[in-house]
């Protein structure tokens, strides 16, 4: 991905780039399943937003979960700059992190299952980086919609922290915050690893299973 900048301090709203009033162009359909990428989505579906490092590999982890996933998309969230570009986000001057939007059917796959996928497919203890990818855009994050998602995210963090501590690993640095605006990334980033099977993926988990969803409470 983008290795030139190594910014590890988040900008304030006053320091952030101004952005733009209109969205940047993106894809209209999901490259893997052919469904519509952009909203509105069917009312029976729910949405979740996760940041776990390079969004190319992160998105792939979620669309591979199967029938319960309606669509996925990569983009930017958690910052200040409206409608940022990839280059602006990677500069560290927007405050955004690279994220995956997951549109899912709660009757077929639970939010807890999405959280388990999130925790197990990256290292949430690394602060403003993920492996060799360094910068604020690579921070671990869960952006929640409503109290139910927030409570589930907090509970899963507590459970996973116990599992990590038992293996001698560090404290979780994941940002958990209410979901703000999600900005779709450029079209060439959407489902990148399906378009480019040999493309870069820097994700690597801790090797510690997250017991969320298997009867373990925080």
C-alpha positions in Angstrom: 0.0 0.0 0.0 1.3 3.5 0.8 4.6 3.5 2.6 6.0 7.0 2.3 4.3 8.7 5.2 4.8 7.5 8.8 2.5 9.8 10.6 1.4 8.4 14.0 -0.3 11.5 15.5 -3.9 12.2 14.7 -4.7 15.8 13.5 -7.2 18.0 15.1 -10.2 19.2 13.1 -8.5 22.5 12.7 -5.3 20.8 11.3 -7.1 18.5 9.0 -7.2 18.9 5.2 -10.4 20.7 3.9 -11.5 17.9 1.6 -14.4 18.6 -0.8 -18.1 18.9 -0.9 -18.8 16.1 -3.4 -18.0 12.3 -3.1 -15.0 11.0 -5.1 -16.0 8.5 -7.8 -16.2 4.8 -6.9 -17.5 1.5 -8.3 -21.2 0.9 -8.5 -21.3 -2.9 -8.2 -19.5 -5.5 -6.1 -16.8 -7.2 -8.2 -17.3 -10.6 -6.5 -21.1 -10.9 -6.0 -22.4 -8.4 -8.5 -24.7 -6.6 -6.0 -25.1 -2.9 -5.8 -22.2 -1.3 -3.9 -23.8 2.0 -3.0 -26.8 2.6 -0.7 -29.7 2.5 -0.2 -29.7 -1.2 0.9 -32.7 -3.4 1.7 -34.3 -2.3 5.0 -33.8 -5.8 6.5 -30.1 -5.5 6.5 -27.6 -4.1 9.0 -24.3 -2.3 8.6 -21.0 -2.6 10.5 -17.7 -0.7 10.0 -14.3 -2.1 10.9 -10.7 -0.9 10.5 -8.0 -3.6 10.7 -5.1 -2.3 8.7 -4.8 -2.4 4.9 -8.3 -2.4 3.7 -7.5 -4.6 0.6 -7.0 -7.7 2.7 -9.5 -6.7 5.4 -12.4 -6.5 2.9 -11.6 -9.9 1.6 -12.0 -11.4 5.1 -15.6 -10.2 5.3 -16.9 -11.0 1.8 -15.6 -14.5 2.3 -18.0 -15.1 5.2 -20.7 -16.2 2.8 -24.4 -15.9 2.3 -25.0 -13.6 5.3 -22.9 -10.9 3.7 -24.9 -8.8 1.3 -22.1 -6.5 0.2 -18.8 -5.0 1.3 -16.9 -1.9 0.4 -13.7 -0.1 1.5 -13.5 3.5 2.5 -12.4 6.0 5.1 -13.9 6.8 8.5 -13.2 8.2 11.9 -11.6 11.4 10.7 -12.4 15.0 9.9 -11.8 15.6 6.2 -15.0 15.3 4.1 -14.8 13.1 1.0 -11.0 12.4 1.3 -8.9 10.8 -1.4 -6.6 7.8 -0.7 -3.5 10.0 -1.0 -5.0 12.5 1.5 -5.9 9.7 4.0 -2.4 8.2 3.7 -0.8 11.6 4.4 -2.1 11.4 8.0 -3.8 14.8 7.6 -7.4 13.7 7.5 -7.7 11.7 10.7 -9.4 8.8 8.9 -8.6 5.1 9.1 -8.9 2.6 6.2 -12.1 0.7 6.9 -14.5 -1.9 5.6 -18.2 -1.4 5.4 -20.0 -4.7 5.9 -23.7 -4.8 4.9 -25.1 -8.1 6.4 -28.3 -10.0 7.1 -28.6 -10.4 10.9 -30.9 -13.4 10.3 -28.0 -15.3 8.6 -24.9 -14.0 10.4 -24.6 -12.3 13.7 -22.7 -9.1 14.6 -20.7 -11.3 17.1 -19.5 -13.4 14.2 -18.3 -10.2 12.4 -16.5 -9.2 15.6 -14.8 -12.6 15.9 -13.6 -12.2 12.3 -12.4 -8.7 13.1 -10.4 -9.6 16.2 -8.8 -12.8 14.7 -7.6 -11.3 11.5 -5.3 -8.6 12.7 -3.2 -7.6 15.7 -5.2 -5.1 17.7 -2.4 -4.2 20.1 -0.2 -2.2 17.7 -1.5 1.3 17.9 -1.0 3.4 14.8 0.2 0.6 12.6 -0.5 -3.0 11.4 2.6 -5.0 10.8 4.9 -3.1 8.5 2.1 -0.6 7.6 2.7 2.4 9.7 0.4 5.4 10.1 -2.9 6.6 11.6 -4.8 5.2 8.6 -3.9 1.7 9.7 -5.1 1.9 13.3 -7.5 -0.8 14.6 -11.1 0.5 14.9 -14.7 -0.5 15.4 -17.3 2.2 14.5 -20.6 1.2 15.9 -24.3 1.9 15.0 -26.4 2.1 18.1 -26.1 0.9 21.7 -26.4 -2.8 20.8 -23.4 -2.8 18.6 -21.4 -0.6 21.1 -22.2 -3.0 23.9 -21.3 -6.0 21.8 -18.0 -4.4 20.7 -17.0 -3.5 24.2 -17.9 -7.0 25.5 -15.9 -8.7 22.7 -12.9 -6.4 23.5 -13.0 -7.4 27.1 -13.2 -11.1 26.3 -10.4 -10.9 23.7 -8.2 -8.9 26.0 -8.4 -11.8 28.6 -7.4 -14.3 25.8 -4.5 -12.1 24.7 -3.3 -11.5 28.2 -3.3 -15.2 28.9 -0.8 -15.6 26.0 1.4 -12.7 27.3 0.3 -10.2 24.6 -0.1 -6.5 25.1 -3.1 -4.4 25.7 -5.7 -3.8 22.9 -5.4 -0.3 21.4 -8.6 -0.6 19.2 -10.6 2.6 18.9 -14.3 1.9 19.5 -16.5 4.9 18.7 -19.9 5.7 17.2 -20.0 5.5 13.4 -19.8 8.8 11.7 -19.7 9.4 8.0 -18.3 6.5 5.8 -16.6 7.8 2.7 -16.3 5.2 -0.2 -12.8 4.8 -1.5 -11.9 5.1 -5.2 -13.1 2.4 -7.5 -9.8 0.6 -8.0 -9.6 -0.1 -4.2 -13.0 -1.9 -4.1 -12.6 -5.7 -3.9 -9.0 -5.2 -4.8 -7.7 -8.7 -4.0 -10.5 -10.2 -6.2 -9.3 -8.1 -9.1 -5.6 -8.6 -8.2 -5.3 -12.1 -6.6 -1.5 -11.6 -6.2 -1.9 -8.2 -4.7 -0.4 -7.0 -1.4 -2.1 -8.0 1.9 -0.2 -7.1 5.1 -2.7 -8.5 7.5 -1.6 -11.0 10.2 -3.5 -12.1 13.3 -2.1 -12.9 16.7 -2.9 -16.6 16.4 -5.1 -16.2 19.5 -8.8 -17.3 19.0 -11.5 -14.9 20.1 -14.1 -16.8 22.1 -16.9 -14.4 21.4 -20.1 -16.1 20.3 -19.2 -19.5 21.8 -20.9 -19.0 25.2 -18.0 -17.0 26.9 -19.0 -13.8 28.6 -16.8 -10.8 29.3 
